[in-house]
Amino acid sequence: MEPSFPVTAVVPVKPLALAKSRLALPPDQRQALALAFALDTVVALAATSYVVGVLVVTSDRTVADRVARLGARVTDDRGTGIGPAVREGIRVAGSWHRDSGVAVAPADLPCLSPSDVTDVLVGAGTGGRGAFVPDLAGTGTTFVVQECGLPAVTRYGPDSAARHRALGLRALDGAPAGARHDVDTLADLRAALARGAGPHTRAAAAAAELDVPVH
């Protein structure tokens, strides 16, 4: 089955110095892993045929340089937090690909694959105010997908799954695990490595001397 509409992917990325503060590792390793998560997320999105472009919203020059090498477009988030960053990304994406929907994705989905993205877009379908993907815990949100012409409606932050439901977005509870497995803690990271994280994450984890399973 094919998705009902193509999308531009919007990926907000915090400055690396502020990213993944709950990841209990030295700052250099934490920042390297945060960057790796973002790169693996962008690679999966860019490799999905129904994603017409990837827009990364960040004020971090290292992130901007690395994702640009992967073919992503970059716009500045001006350091105002995830809500404004997402809104700015959706605005720029709408001017970039006017006839496409939008899929907002966090920058910490190291297990994400192109087939996972396609499954999310197929599940999103059409009609209503859009759809969202709850994280594995069921309380947070990974993807928010809306078709072209709909007003941008997202409420990322604590308990965002409940807030997205309250906004009328449809929960894609059957979305694949790779699209739901965000990483905040070392336990999340170890589970992601066991599930099958992308090459950037595996390399950063190995450099941090974490156990990286062979897949």
C-alpha positions as a Python dict, from the first residue, in 0.01 Angstrom:
ca = {
    (1, 'M'): (0, 0, 0),
    (2, 'E'): (118, 353, -79),
    (3, 'P'): (81, 667, 134),
    (4, 'S'): (-206, 899, 43),
    (5, 'F'): (23, 1200, -2),
    (6, 'P'): (394, 1288, -13),
    (7, 'V'): (548, 1485, 274),
    (8, 'T'): (832, 1714, 362),
    (9, 'A'): (1000, 1588, 680),
    (10, 'V'): (1073, 1850, 948),
    (11, 'V'): (1335, 1755, 1209),
    (12, 'P'): (1408, 1995, 1497),
    (13, 'V'): (1754, 1943, 1649),
    (14, 'K'): (1871, 2107, 1971),
    (15, 'P'): (2222, 2251, 2001),
    (16, 'L'): (2442, 1953, 2083),
    (17, 'A'): (2560, 2110, 2409),
    (18, 'L'): (2199, 2101, 2533),
    (19, 'A'): (2084, 1776, 2376),
    (20, 'K'): (2014, 1449, 2556),
    (21, 'S'): (2080, 1581, 2906),
    (22, 'R'): (1937, 1260, 3058),
    (23, 'L'): (2194, 1044, 2879),
    (24, 'A'): (2432, 963, 3164),
    (25, 'L'): (2761, 992, 2979),
    (26, 'P'): (3047, 1244, 2961),
    (27, 'P'): (2952, 1555, 2759),
    (28, 'D'): (3165, 1469, 2455),
    (29, 'Q'): (3014, 1121, 2427),
    (30, 'R'): (2662, 1250, 2487),
    (31, 'Q'): (2701, 1512, 2216),
    (32, 'A'): (2850, 1261, 1972),
    (33, 'L'): (2556, 1028, 2029),
    (34, 'A'): (2300, 1310, 1996),
    (35, 'L'): (2453, 1397, 1660),
    (36, 'A'): (2457, 1031, 1556),
    (37, 'F'): (2087, 988, 1643),
    (38, 'A'): (2005, 1290, 1428),
    (39, 'L'): (2212, 1166, 1134),
    (40, 'D'): (2054, 819, 1138),
    (41, 'T'): (1707, 978, 1158),
    (42, 'V'): (1777, 1206, 861),
    (43, 'V'): (1923, 920, 656),
    (44, 'A'): (1609, 709, 705),
    (45, 'L'): (1377, 997, 617),
    (46, 'A'): (1577, 1100, 311),
    (47, 'A'): (1582, 743, 180),
    (48, 'T'): (1201, 717, 188),
    (49, 'S'): (1055, 766, -159),
    (50, 'Y'): (742, 942, -29),
    (51, 'V'): (949, 1205, 153),
    (52, 'V'): (1015, 1482, -100),
    (53, 'G'): (1264, 1666, 120),
    (54, 'V'): (1410, 1680, 470),
    (55, 'L'): (1429, 2012, 655),
    (56, 'V'): (1639, 2026, 972),
    (57, 'V'): (1565, 2312, 1212),
    (58, 'T'): (1873, 2387, 1421),
    (59, 'S'): (2103, 2662, 1543),
    (60, 'D'): (2394, 2420, 1583),
    (61, 'R'): (2653, 2466, 1307),
    (62, 'T'): (2799, 2117, 1348),
    (63, 'V'): (2456, 1962, 1304),
    (64, 'A'): (2380, 2192, 1011),
    (65, 'D'): (2702, 2102, 831),
    (66, 'R'): (2663, 1727, 882),
    (67, 'V'): (2297, 1700, 778),
    (68, 'A'): (2360, 1922, 475),
    (69, 'R'): (2613, 1665, 355),
    (70, 'L'): (2329, 1411, 366),
    (71, 'G'): (2116, 1628, 139),
    (72, 'A'): (1896, 1789, 404),
    (73, 'R'): (1800, 2153, 391),
    (74, 'V'): (1864, 2358, 708),
    (75, 'T'): (1686, 2652, 866),
    (76, 'D'): (1771, 2830, 1193),
    (77, 'D'): (1557, 2763, 1500),
    (78, 'R'): (1677, 3085, 1671),
    (79, 'G'): (1706, 2899, 2002),
    (80, 'T'): (1345, 2944, 2110),
    (81, 'G'): (1247, 2585, 2197),
    (82, 'I'): (1080, 2293, 2026),
    (83, 'G'): (737, 2449, 1973),
    (84, 'P'): (862, 2754, 1782),
    (85, 'A'): (1121, 2537, 1603),
    (86, 'V'): (849, 2303, 1476),
    (87, 'R'): (628, 2593, 1367),
    (88, 'E'): (918, 2757, 1184),
    (89, 'G'): (1005, 2427, 1017),
    (90, 'I'): (647, 2374, 902),
    (91, 'R'): (636, 2731, 768),
    (92, 'V'): (958, 2691, 569),
    (93, 'A'): (857, 2344, 449),
    (94, 'G'): (528, 2484, 322),
    (95, 'S'): (710, 2742, 112),
    (96, 'W'): (960, 2482, -11),
    (97, 'H'): (717, 2210, -123),
    (98, 'R'): (376, 2376, -142),
    (99, 'D'): (185, 2068, -257),
    (100, 'S'): (317, 1827, 6),
    (101, 'G'): (206, 1737, 353),
    (102, 'V'): (441, 1755, 648),
    (103, 'A'): (583, 1491, 879),
    (104, 'V'): (748, 1625, 1192),
    (105, 'A'): (995, 1379, 1342),
    (106, 'P'): (1225, 1407, 1644),
    (107, 'A'): (1600, 1379, 1595),
    (108, 'D'): (1642, 1080, 1824),
    (109, 'L'): (1506, 782, 1631),
    (110, 'P'): (1824, 581, 1568),
    (111, 'C'): (1632, 261, 1479),
    (112, 'L'): (1418, 433, 1215),
    (113, 'S'): (1415, 275, 869),
    (114, 'P'): (1264, 394, 538),
    (115, 'S'): (1003, 118, 562),
    (116, 'D'): (908, 244, 910),
    (117, 'V'): (854, 592, 766),
    (118, 'T'): (643, 453, 482),
    (119, 'D'): (430, 258, 730),
    (120, 'V'): (369, 576, 930),
    (121, 'L'): (271, 771, 618),
    (122, 'V'): (38, 492, 502),
    (123, 'G'): (-123, 482, 846),
    (124, 'A'): (-169, 859, 849),
    (125, 'G'): (-402, 840, 549),
    (126, 'T'): (-620, 1144, 481),
    (127, 'G'): (-900, 1326, 656),
    (128, 'G'): (-929, 1466, 1004),
    (129, 'R'): (-673, 1699, 1155),
    (130, 'G'): (-380, 1463, 1102),
    (131, 'A'): (-216, 1177, 1287),
    (132, 'F'): (60, 1121, 1538),
    (133, 'V'): (280, 836, 1657),
    (134, 'P'): (301, 776, 2033),
    (135, 'D'): (643, 680, 2163),
    (136, 'L'): (704, 334, 2308),
    (137, 'A'): (602, 454, 2654),
    (138, 'G'): (272, 576, 2513),
    (139, 'T'): (296, 919, 2678),
    (140, 'G'): (521, 1109, 2437),
    (141, 'T'): (509, 1171, 2063),
    (142, 'T'): (748, 1094, 1783),
    (143, 'F'): (589, 1169, 1442),
    (144, 'V'): (312, 1417, 1366),
    (145, 'V'): (178, 1390, 1009),
    (146, 'Q'): (-57, 1635, 841),
    (147, 'E'): (-162, 1664, 480),
    (148, 'C'): (-123, 1973, 265),
    (149, 'G'): (-363, 2255, 347),
    (150, 'L'): (-416, 2169, 712),
    (151, 'P'): (-311, 2422, 976),
    (152, 'A'): (2, 2320, 1165),
    (153, 'V'): (-111, 2165, 1493),
    (154, 'T'): (151, 2016, 1727),
    (155, 'R'): (195, 2013, 2104),
    (156, 'Y'): (530, 1852, 2177),
    (157, 'G'): (652, 1842, 2536),
    (158, 'P'): (553, 1650, 2851),
    (159, 'D'): (251, 1419, 2804),
    (160, 'S'): (234, 1521, 2440),
    (161, 'A'): (44, 1207, 2335),
    (162, 'A'): (-255, 1311, 2545),
    (163, 'R'): (-231, 1665, 2416),
    (164, 'H'): (-221, 1552, 2054),
    (165, 'R'): (-526, 1334, 2111),
    (166, 'A'): (-704, 1631, 2265),
    (167, 'L'): (-624, 1834, 1954),
    (168, 'G'): (-807, 1577, 1743),
    (169, 'L'): (-506, 1403, 1591),
    (170, 'R'): (-545, 1029, 1537),
    (171, 'A'): (-301, 805, 1727),
    (172, 'L'): (-112, 552, 1513),
    (173, 'D'): (-76, 299, 1794),
    (174, 'G'): (28, 26, 1550),
    (175, 'A'): (324, 219, 1409),
    (176, 'P'): (646, 13, 1389),
    (177, 'A'): (881, 16, 1685),
    (178, 'G'): (1156, 190, 1490),
    (179, 'A'): (927, 492, 1451),
    (180, 'R'): (844, 493, 1824),
    (181, 'H'): (1182, 422, 1982),
    (182, 'D'): (1321, 761, 2082),
    (183, 'V'): (1626, 771, 2308),
    (184, 'D'): (1656, 975, 2628),
    (185, 'T'): (1840, 745, 2869),
    (186, 'L'): (2115, 485, 2862),
    (187, 'A'): (1849, 215, 2898),
    (188, 'D'): (1675, 353, 2587),
    (189, 'L'): (2006, 353, 2402),
    (190, 'R'): (2094, -3, 2497),
    (191, 'A'): (1748, -117, 2386),
    (192, 'A'): (1793, 69, 2057),
    (193, 'L'): (2128, -99, 1999),
    (194, 'A'): (1971, -437, 2069),
    (195, 'R'): (1685, -358, 1830),
    (196, 'G'): (1921, -249, 1553),
    (197, 'A'): (2033, 112, 1549),
    (198, 'G'): (2172, 289, 1243),
    (199, 'P'): (2542, 304, 1154),
    (200, 'H'): (2612, 649, 1298),
    (201, 'T'): (2466, 552, 1634),
    (202, 'R'): (2648, 220, 1638),
    (203, 'A'): (2979, 392, 1564),
    (204, 'A'): (2925, 657, 1833),
    (205, 'A'): (2822, 392, 2085),
    (206, 'A'): (3130, 185, 2005),
    (207, 'A'): (3350, 495, 2049),
    (208, 'A'): (3187, 544, 2391),
    (209, 'E'): (3283, 183, 2470),
    (210, 'L'): (2920, 73, 2500),
    (211, 'D'): (2832, -283, 2409),
    (212, 'V'): (2716, -286, 2046),
    (213, 'P'): (2544, -611, 1942),
    (214, 'V'): (2632, -764, 1606),
    (215, 'H'): (2337, -768, 1365),
}
